[in-house]
Amino acid sequence: MRKLLEAIAIIGLGVQAWVTYRVFFGPERLPERIPIHFDHAGNPNGWGQPSSLLILPAVTLGVYLALTIVTQFPRAFKNPKRVTDENWERLEHLTLEMIPWLKMELVWLFAWFQWFSIDAARSGKGVFPELFPLGIAAVLGTAGWYLVGIFHIGRGNVAGRG
């Protein structure tokens, strides 16, 4: 499952790179002033230059690389429960299972943000207002699911195994 999630995350990075590339080098250029911030209803309320669209892919790549590096050092994980010789393997397994999910969700969430921001710049309309809450709910839901499992393992229950 981890390899599949990793592949889906890499595809998301590629989609975001492609969308960003098309903005700057494709046939449909953006106006000189684009929306860069949106209110709770999805309406633009902050404006900037098209070059500001380079920030989100940089952040996406940074998050992706940071989470990739973190998985290389599982002994350094800070778990919310006491790690013992008996529960370490299960905690490590669960944590290493959670990270690819979070990585994939964050990459696609940021790719969505990029796509909808570009669409808003081209159309002059707002963005899908539920985008941000749905994306955050997905990421927090995944983290919460795995944290419940980690707490179960920390209490000595086997139910926390993913």
C-alpha positions in Angstrom: 0.0 0.0 0.0 2.9 2.4 0.8 4.3 2.1 -2.7 0.9 2.8 -4.3 0.4 5.9 -2.1 3.9 7.0 -2.9 3.1 6.6 -6.7 -0.1 8.6 -6.3 1.8 11.4 -4.4 4.4 11.5 -7.2 1.6 11.8 -9.8 0.2 14.7 -7.7 3.6 16.4 -7.8 3.7 15.9 -11.5 0.2 17.3 -12.0 1.0 20.4 -9.9 4.3 20.9 -11.8 2.4 20.5 -15.1 -0.3 22.9 -14.1 2.2 25.5 -12.9 4.4 25.0 -16.1 1.3 25.7 -18.3 0.6 28.9 -16.4 4.0 30.3 -17.2 4.8 28.7 -20.6 1.4 27.6 -22.0 -0.7 29.4 -24.5 -3.1 30.9 -21.9 -1.3 33.5 -19.9 -2.7 34.8 -16.6 -3.5 38.5 -16.1 -0.9 40.7 -14.4 -3.0 40.7 -11.2 -4.4 37.4 -9.8 -6.3 36.3 -6.7 -4.0 34.8 -4.1 -6.3 34.7 -1.1 -9.9 33.7 -0.8 -12.5 34.3 2.0 -14.6 31.7 3.7 -17.1 31.8 0.8 -14.4 31.2 -1.9 -14.4 34.8 -3.1 -11.0 36.4 -3.9 -10.0 39.0 -1.2 -6.2 39.3 -1.8 -4.3 39.9 -5.0 -0.8 39.4 -6.3 1.4 38.7 -9.3 1.3 35.4 -11.2 4.8 34.6 -9.8 3.2 34.1 -6.4 1.9 30.8 -7.9 5.4 29.4 -7.5 5.2 29.4 -3.7 2.7 26.6 -3.5 4.6 24.1 -5.6 7.7 24.9 -3.6 5.9 24.3 -0.3 4.4 21.1 -1.7 7.8 19.8 -2.7 9.2 20.8 0.7 6.5 19.0 2.6 6.9 15.9 0.3 10.7 15.8 0.8 10.5 16.5 4.6 8.0 13.6 5.1 10.2 11.4 2.8 13.2 12.1 4.9 11.3 11.5 8.2 10.5 8.0 7.1 14.2 7.2 6.8 14.6 7.7 10.6 11.8 5.9 12.3 13.7 5.6 15.6 13.6 9.3 15.9 9.8 9.5 15.8 8.3 11.2 18.8 5.2 9.1 19.7 2.5 10.4 22.0 2.7 7.2 24.0 5.6 5.6 25.8 7.6 3.4 23.5 8.7 0.1 24.9 10.6 -2.9 23.4 7.2 -4.7 23.2 5.3 -2.0 21.4 8.0 -0.4 19.3 7.5 -2.6 16.2 3.7 -2.0 16.1 4.2 1.8 16.7 6.8 2.0 13.9 4.6 0.1 11.5 1.6 2.3 12.2 3.5 5.5 11.9 5.2 4.4 8.7 1.8 3.5 7.4 0.4 6.9 8.3 3.1 9.1 6.6 2.4 8.0 3.0 -1.3 8.7 3.5 -0.5 12.2 4.8 2.0 12.8 2.1 -0.4 11.8 -0.7 -3.3 13.8 0.8 -1.2 16.9 1.3 0.4 16.8 -2.2 -3.0 16.5 -3.8 -4.6 19.1 -1.6 -1.9 21.6 -2.6 -2.3 20.6 -6.3 -6.0 21.3 -5.9 -5.3 24.6 -4.4 -3.0 25.5 -7.3 -5.5 24.3 -9.9 -8.4 26.3 -8.3 -6.3 29.4 -7.8 -5.3 29.4 -11.5 -8.9 28.7 -12.5 -10.0 31.7 -10.4 -7.4 33.9 -11.9 -8.5 33.0 -15.4 -12.3 33.1 -14.8 -12.4 36.0 -12.4 -14.6 33.9 -10.2 -14.0 32.5 -6.7 -13.0 29.0 -5.7 -15.0 26.0 -4.5 -15.5 27.2 -0.9 -15.6 23.6 0.5 -12.2 22.8 -0.9 -10.1 24.0 2.1 -12.4 22.5 4.8 -12.7 19.2 3.0 -8.9 18.9 2.4 -8.2 19.7 6.0 -10.8 17.3 7.2 -9.2 14.5 5.1 -5.7 15.2 6.5 -6.9 15.6 10.1 -9.1 12.5 9.7 -6.2 10.4 8.6 -3.9 11.7 11.3 -6.7 11.2 13.9 -7.4 7.6 12.7 -3.7 6.6 13.1 -3.3 8.5 16.4 -6.2 6.5 17.8 -4.3 3.4 16.8 -1.1 4.6 18.3 -2.9 5.3 21.6 -4.4 1.8 21.6 -0.9 0.3 21.1 0.4 2.6 23.9 -2.2 1.2 26.2 -1.2 -2.3 25.3 -4.1 -3.1 23.1 -3.6 -5.0 19.8 -6.5 -3.1 18.2 -4.2 -0.3 17.1 -2.5 -2.3 14.4 -3.2 -0.9 10.9 
